[in-house]
Amino acid sequence: MRSIISRISHCSSLIHQNRVMISSSFSSQTQTHIPAPRRTSIKLNTTDNRITQLHNLCNQKRLKEAIQILNQIERPPASVYSTLIQLCCQNRALNEGKTVHKRMRYSGFLPGIVISNRLLDMYAKCGSLSDAQKVFDEMSEKDLCSWNTLISGYTKLGMLKEAKKLFDEMPERDNFSWTAMISGYVRFDKPKEALELYRMQEMSLLSKLNKFTVSSVLAASAAMGCLIIGKEIHGRITRAGLDFDDVVWSALMDMYGKCGSIDEARSVFDKLVDRDIVAWTAMIDRYFKDGRREEGFELFRQLMKSGIWPNEFTFAGVLNACAAAAAEEIGKQVHGYMSRVYFNPLSFAASALVHMYSKCGNVENAKRVFNGMPQPDLVSWTSLITGYAQNGQPDEALEYFELLLKSNTKPDHIAFVGVLSACTHAGLVDKGLEYFHSIKDIHGLTHTADHYACIIDLLARSGRFQEAENIISKMPMKPDKFLWASLLGGCRIHGNLELAEKAAKALFEIEPENPATYVTMANIYATAGRWDEVAKIRRSMDDKGVVKKPGLSWIEVKREIHVFLVGDTSHPKSKEIHEFLGKLSKRMREEGYVPDTNFVLHDVEEEQKEQNLSYHSEKLAVAFGIISTPPGTPLKVFKNLRTCVDCHNAIKYISKIVNRKITVRDSSRFHCFEDGNCSCRDYW
């Protein structure tokens, strides 16, 4: 939205400047001097030479030298002051502008309305609104340009009350007046006020709509998510026959996109004649934010063929979408294109590359990109640290965090979440506590709810519940759902039923519709053989309409995504998958595998429990990957939930039997299975 507002402001300012920049010849006729005694012709020639010299210096942008010449002219004409004030305004040279204004007063020059307006414009654009207001108050005569200049100056600095006061006092208004106020409200996040101003009867009765005003109102509608008003404005400008240019089209596209009408936004995009990279990037980004990743990727492919070069915003948006979808192959293609066109290693697109590879589990590539950055920013440091933590390499995560501290880059709250997560995944309790306390004691930051959730997770997983409860009791804020979920997870690992019930009670109050709490408690009760309590939880879920989120796993083979549900028989190779799993199960038992049925909820015979475990979604995905790829090919499987204990144990055996590297990314981390071991060291 800010890019659209900046376009509007720029175009609108050009129109306004034309009003202010009236020719010097006209200016000289409208200004007056206090009568001065006549000079000799020799003196006149000297003065003329100095005036000519001053104008030449101004043309060369040599402002300070021009002001020195000004001090040598006894009574400068209006054209001199006009030229100097204009140059001060262009250079945002406030001190020099004040010097010229002071010289004007000293020489007895009385500015007319044109030069007064130029003074107003100079002070406003240099951010000295107090001086601008003083000039405005001293003006004996003011025109529409005078009012608009000061209002525009106030709105650009966010002084909206002062601007609105002037706006209400104006004897007359034009489209620039309305645009200045409305765009000011939009720029400083007051879309409601912008729309109220648009709704005023006087605005509604304007005979001719102004595209800059309309674009500002569309931006306000986008910020408010008010589709009805946005469509109304679209209809009005269509009926009024307003010329559609890139500013209006971009504002319309932005409005429809932010109001959730993606298809209408795309329709507007398709009507753009000269699409620039800003329009392409906005439309691609809108698809990603709406969860329509495939359409976003497809539009990016079209951009690649269009001949228009993406910028760092485009690359960063696509790479972040790749990270969210774990679409590493597309991310690699984007990386390849960036390398061919030479991207700036200092840009945030480079940081997005580190983030993408880390989220996709390829920390080696993340490290390679990171090492190629002359001066990594905090986002890149944090992405790499978190990537190592989630990929079962806590030692590397802690190493890079220490390097971060030595690099004079100040860590923020998010960086500490990354290093605390590394300690959690590795079970480094004392080291984690050391980092936790250093947040406040050494780095002067405030503990956030995320920091508390991480340290409780670390303590609970290690079974140090008393320390966890002590920290919770001293928290300055109310524990959130993430903290209670972390505590509940630790209770599940260690079978702490009493504390689990306390955590579950808090979670039921915070988010009674979340099935994860019910399922975790049911697992804990099932492990304890409390089947009556399991039945109560199931009834509670039925009564409240809470449905367990189905386990879902997927794998990419030959650029095609294959999705599996628990017990899935819909896949074309379902028969081969189940037959292979049957053979594999026998081999696993020979190697010592014993199914872990502790968390199977059904109160049935052990044999039935084992059968229920055999067809979990991640096992189906792994089996499909093995039978569909050449021997030795690494596999990467993704799951929407936390992988269960039995699947984790089973895949360790499978990796050894088939001699494959198998990576499983579940909802919390990456598990890299190889030769019968997992990178998480069975601590997750």
C-alpha positions, 0 to 999 in steps of 0.5 A: 500500500505504501508503494501505491501511496508514494506513487500518488504523492509523487504524481500529485506533488508534480501537479502542485509544483506547477502551481508554485513554480510560476515563471520568474518574469511573472514573479518579478511583476508581482513583487515590490521593493521599498523605494530605493535611491537611483544609482549610477549606470556603472553601479547598475552594470555591476549589479546586473553582472552579479545577478547574472553570475548568481543565476549561473551559479544556481544553474550549476547547483552551487548554492552556497556560492550563489548566496555569497553573491546575494550578500553583495547585491544591495537590493536583489530583484524578485527573480533572484529570491525566487531562483534561490528559494527554488534551489533551496527547496530542491536541495532540502537546504533549510539553513540556506533557505533561512539565510535567503529569507533573512536577507529578504527581510533585511533588504526591505523586500516585500514578497508577493503571493508567489514568492510567499508560496515558494517560501511556504513550499521550501519550509514545508518540504524541509520539514520546518512546519513552524517556519512555514506556519509563521510565513503563512500567518504573515501573508496578507493575501493567500490563495488556494496554493498557499492553503494546499502547500501548508496542509500537504506539509502537515500531512506528510509529517503525520501532523494530521490534526493541524492539517485537518484544522487548516482543511476545515478553515479553507475558504475553498477546496480543490482536488489537491486539498482532498487528496492531501488529506485523504492520502495523509490519513492512509499513509499514517494508518488512519483509513477510517478517517480517510473513508469518512472524509471521502464520504463527506457530501462535498467530496461526493458532489465533485463533478470530476473525480481526480485519479490521485484522490480516488487512488488514495481512497482505494488504498484506504478501502484496502487497509480497512478490508472494505470491499463494498466501498472499494467496488463502489469507487470502482463503479464510480470511476468507470461511470465517470470515464476516468482515465485509467493509468498505472496508479489507478490500476495498481490501487484497484488491484491492491484493494481487491487483493487485500479485501480477499477478492483475488480473482478480481485482483487478477482480472485488474492485473490482466488489464494492465497494459504496461505492467511494471515489476511492482505490479507483478510482485504485488500480484504474485505476493497476493497469491502467496498470502491467500494460500494459492501457492501454485498460482503464485509460482505459475505467475512467477514463471510467466514473469520469467518469460515476460522479459521484465527483471524481478527485483529483490522484493520479488525474489524474497516473496517467492523464496519465502513462499518456497520456505513455507511450502518446503518447495526446495526445487522451486527455490533452487530454480529461483536461486539459479536465476538470481545467480545468472542475473547477479543479485546483490549479496547484501540484499534481503533476497540473500537473507530469504535464500538462507531462510528458504534452504534452512526451512527446507532442511538443506542447511549445507546450502544455507551455510554456503549462501550465508558464507557468501554474504559480505555482511550477514544481517540478523535475519540470516544469522537467525535463519541459519541458527534455527535451521541447524537447531531444527535439523538436529545439529545443535552444536553448529547452532550454538557455534553460530550463535556465539559467532553472532555475538562476536560479530557485533551484531546485536541479537534480538528476541527471535535470535534467542528463540532460535538458540533456545530451540537448539538447546531444547532439541539437544536436551542442553538444559543448563546451557539453555538456562544460561542463555535464558537468563542472559537475555535480560542480565547481559543483553538488556532485553525483556523476556517474551512469551516465546522465550518462556515457552522455550525454556518450559519446553526444555525443562519439561522434556528433561523432566525438571517439572519443579523448576518449570513450575517455579518459572511459570509462577514468576512470569510477568505475563499470563502463560499462553497456549504455547507454554502450556502445550510445551508443558503438556508435551513434557508430561506426555514423555514422562507420564506426569499425569497430575501436571498434565491435567493442570496444563490441559485444563488451562489449554481447554480454557484458552482454545477449547476447539483445538483437538491436539490437547484432547488427543495428547491427554487421551494418549497419556490416559491410554498409556496409563491404562485409564480407558474410562478417561479416554472414553470421556475425552472422546465423548467431550470431543463429540459433544463439542464437535472437535475433530482430530486433524488427520495425519497427512504425509507427502513426498515429491517424486519426479516433480510430482507430489504424492499425498498419503493419509493414514490407512490410505488405499487410494494411491494407484500403487497402493497394493505395491506399497502395502505388500512392500511394507509387509515384507519390510515389517518382517525384516524389521522384526528380525533386526529387533524392531518392536512396535510401540503401541503405548499411544494407540488409543483403541482399547483393543488387542495388541495385535490389532494395535500393531496393525493400526500402526503399520499404515501411518501416513509417513510409513506409506510415503516412505515405502512409496519413495523406496519402491519409486526411486533407484536404490540409494536415492535420498528421500524427503517426506513431510508431515503436517503433525508431529511424527509418532514414536513408533514411526520414528523407531520404524524409520530408523530401522528402515533407513538401515535396511534399505541403506537410504538417507530418509529425512522426515519434516514433521510439524516441529523439526527435521528428522534425518534418518541414516544407518539406523540413527536419527539426527534428533538423537531420540530427543524431540 
